[in-house]
């Protein structure tokens, strides 16, 4: 490649200076400056076409650490939980971050990704927690293709790493709405948000902090739904 560049440079200098050939003794100061400039340009262009080894993608599992507690009362009905909706970058798998010097700019890590869409992972964790707690007679997902007495919808509105915060932390927010299928009446609507520090400045510590934070928020949501049991029982009785 170097020989090709040299031949190209000789041809270019000969064309621009009127010289038919450029040898070691044929270039004056002006020609030497031109040759040097052309060489730098050619090397820069050659460098643009090469790059170092590509960084491998690293996938992390969003697995909320929900503190499951048995429900004092079980609702004798079924609950359908849909995946959390998400807009923009939140609907993808790249992990998002935001820095203190650009607080209005949402950025995406190139090589750090979730192994599943976050909204779906959070919903699946809530399904598992409510099933384990016995809060409802049945808890189903969209994949079950079952009719249910109640439907829980929601939207993930924030899931970001804040690496320049003091201390570095993660932030999350989502809202939930519980609807009675019979008359589409709203039984419950609430928003959940919070932050959690990262234990270290590593991708693994970041993922663990996300799991702790989303688990804490889902624990609050599960407890709120458990407290609704008497109201939901009355709703079922009135529908019957």
C-alpha positions in Angstrom: 0.0 0.0 0.0 2.9 2.4 0.8 4.4 1.8 -2.7 1.0 2.6 -4.3 0.8 5.8 -2.3 4.3 6.8 -3.4 3.5 6.2 -7.1 0.2 8.2 -6.7 2.1 11.1 -5.0 4.7 11.2 -7.8 2.0 11.4 -10.4 0.1 14.1 -8.5 3.2 16.2 -7.9 4.3 15.9 -11.6 0.8 17.0 -12.7 0.6 20.0 -10.3 4.2 21.2 -10.7 4.9 20.4 -14.4 7.6 17.9 -13.4 7.6 14.6 -15.4 9.2 12.7 -12.6 10.0 13.3 -9.0 13.3 11.9 -7.8 15.2 12.5 -4.6 17.0 15.5 -6.1 14.2 17.0 -8.2 12.1 18.7 -5.5 12.6 22.2 -4.4 11.2 23.7 -1.2 7.8 24.3 -2.7 7.6 20.8 -4.1 8.8 19.4 -0.8 6.0 21.2 1.0 3.5 20.0 -1.5 4.8 16.5 -1.3 4.6 16.5 2.5 1.0 17.9 2.5 -0.1 15.3 0.0 1.6 12.5 2.0 -0.2 13.6 5.2 -3.5 13.7 3.4 -3.0 10.3 1.8 -2.1 8.8 5.2 -5.1 10.3 6.8 -7.4 9.0 4.1 -5.8 5.6 4.5 -6.3 5.7 8.2 -10.0 6.4 7.8 -10.4 3.0 6.1 -8.9 1.1 9.0 -9.9 0.6 12.6 -8.9 -1.3 15.7 -10.6 -4.6 16.7 -14.3 -4.2 17.2 -15.6 -4.2 20.7 -17.7 -7.2 21.5 -21.3 -6.7 22.5 -22.0 -7.4 26.2 -25.5 -8.5 27.1 -27.0 -8.2 30.6 -30.1 -9.6 32.1 -32.6 -7.3 33.7 -33.9 -9.5 36.5 -35.6 -7.4 39.1 -35.0 -8.6 42.7 -38.5 -8.6 44.0 -39.1 -9.2 47.7 -42.1 -11.6 47.6 -44.5 -11.6 50.5 -47.6 -13.8 50.8 -50.8 -11.9 50.1 -53.1 -11.5 53.2 -56.1 -11.9 50.8 -56.3 -13.6 47.5 -58.5 -12.1 44.8 -60.8 -14.9 43.4 -60.3 -13.7 39.9 -57.7 -13.6 37.1 -55.3 -10.8 36.2 -53.7 -10.2 32.8 -50.4 -8.3 32.8 -49.3 -6.8 29.5 -45.7 -5.9 28.7 -44.8 -2.3 29.7 -45.1 0.0 26.8 -42.0 2.2 26.0 -41.3 5.0 23.6 -38.2 5.9 21.7 -34.9 4.4 22.8 -36.6 2.8 25.8 -38.2 0.3 23.4 -34.9 -1.1 22.3 -32.2 -3.2 24.1 -29.3 -0.7 24.2 -28.6 0.5 27.7 -29.3 4.2 28.1 -27.2 6.7 30.0 -27.3 10.5 30.8 -24.4 12.7 31.9 -24.3 15.7 34.1 -22.8 18.0 31.5 -25.6 17.1 29.0 -28.7 16.5 31.2 -31.1 16.8 28.3 -29.3 14.4 26.1 -30.2 10.7 26.3 -27.3 8.5 25.0 -26.9 4.8 24.2 -24.0 2.5 25.0 -22.7 0.9 21.9 -21.6 -2.4 23.4 -23.8 -2.7 26.6 -27.2 -4.2 25.9 -30.1 -5.9 27.6 -30.8 -9.5 26.5 -34.5 -8.7 26.4 -36.6 -5.6 25.9 -36.7 -4.0 29.4 -40.5 -3.4 29.4 -41.2 -7.1 28.9 -38.6 -8.1 31.4 -40.2 -5.9 34.1 -43.7 -7.2 33.4 -42.5 -10.8 33.5 -40.9 -10.2 36.9 -44.2 -8.8 38.2 -46.1 -11.8 36.8 -43.8 -14.2 38.6 -44.0 -12.3 41.9 -47.8 -12.0 41.9 -48.1 -15.7 41.1 -45.7 -16.7 43.9 -47.5 -14.4 46.4 -50.9 -15.8 45.7 -52.4 -12.3 45.2 -54.8 -13.5 42.5 -56.3 -16.8 41.7 -54.7 -16.7 38.3 -52.1 -14.3 36.8 -51.6 -14.6 33.1 -49.5 -13.0 30.3 -50.4 -12.0 26.8 -48.8 -15.2 25.6 -51.4 -17.2 27.5 -54.1 -15.8 25.3 -56.6 -16.0 28.1 -59.5 -13.8 29.1 -59.2 -12.2 32.5 -61.2 -10.3 35.0 -58.6 -7.5 35.4 -55.9 -6.1 33.1 -52.7 -4.4 34.3 -51.2 -2.0 31.7 -48.3 0.4 32.1 -45.5 2.3 30.5 -41.8 2.4 31.2 -40.8 6.0 31.2 -37.2 6.0 32.4 -34.4 3.4 32.7 -31.0 5.1 32.6 -27.5 4.9 33.9 -26.1 8.1 35.5 -22.3 7.5 35.4 -21.3 11.1 36.3 -23.7 11.5 39.3 -22.3 11.6 42.8 -22.3 8.8 43.5 -22.8 7.0 40.1 -26.3 5.6 40.1 -29.2 4.2 38.0 -32.7 5.7 37.6 -36.0 4.1 36.7 -39.6 5.1 36.4 -42.8 3.4 35.2 -46.6 3.7 35.7 -49.3 1.1 36.2 -53.0 1.1 35.6 -55.4 -1.6 36.6 -58.6 -2.0 34.6 -61.7 -4.1 35.2 -62.4 -5.9 32.0 -66.2 -6.0 32.5 -66.8 -2.2 32.2 -63.2 -0.9 31.5 -63.3 1.0 34.8 -60.0 2.1 36.4 -59.4 0.4 39.7 -55.9 1.6 40.3 -53.3 4.0 38.8 -49.9 4.8 40.2 -46.4 5.9 39.2 -43.2 4.4 40.6 -39.7 6.0 40.4 -36.4 5.9 42.2 -32.6 5.8 42.0 -30.0 3.3 43.3 -26.2 3.7 43.6 -23.9 1.5 41.7 -21.5 -0.5 43.9 -18.6 0.0 41.5 -17.7 1.6 38.2 -18.3 -1.5 36.1 -21.0 -2.7 33.7 -21.7 -5.6 36.0 -22.3 -3.3 39.0 -24.5 -1.1 36.8 -26.7 -4.1 35.8 -26.9 -5.2 39.4 -28.1 -1.8 40.5 -30.8 -1.8 37.8 -31.9 -5.2 39.2 -32.1 -3.9 42.8 -33.9 -0.7 41.8 -36.5 -2.3 39.6 -37.0 -5.0 42.2 -37.7 -2.4 44.9 -40.2 -0.6 42.7 -42.0 -3.8 41.7 -42.1 -4.8 45.4 -44.0 -1.6 46.1 -46.3 -2.2 43.2 -47.0 -5.8 44.3 -47.9 -4.6 47.8 -50.2 -1.9 46.5 -52.0 -4.5 44.4 -52.3 -6.7 47.5 -53.9 -3.9 49.5 -56.5 -3.6 46.7 -57.9 -7.1 47.4 -61.0 -6.1 49.3 -61.9 -3.5 46.6 -61.3 -5.9 43.8 -63.4 -8.6 45.5 -66.3 -6.1 45.6 -65.9 -5.3 41.9 -66.1 -9.0 41.1 -69.2 -9.4 43.2 -70.9 -6.5 41.5 -70.1 -7.9 38.1 -71.5 -11.3 39.0 
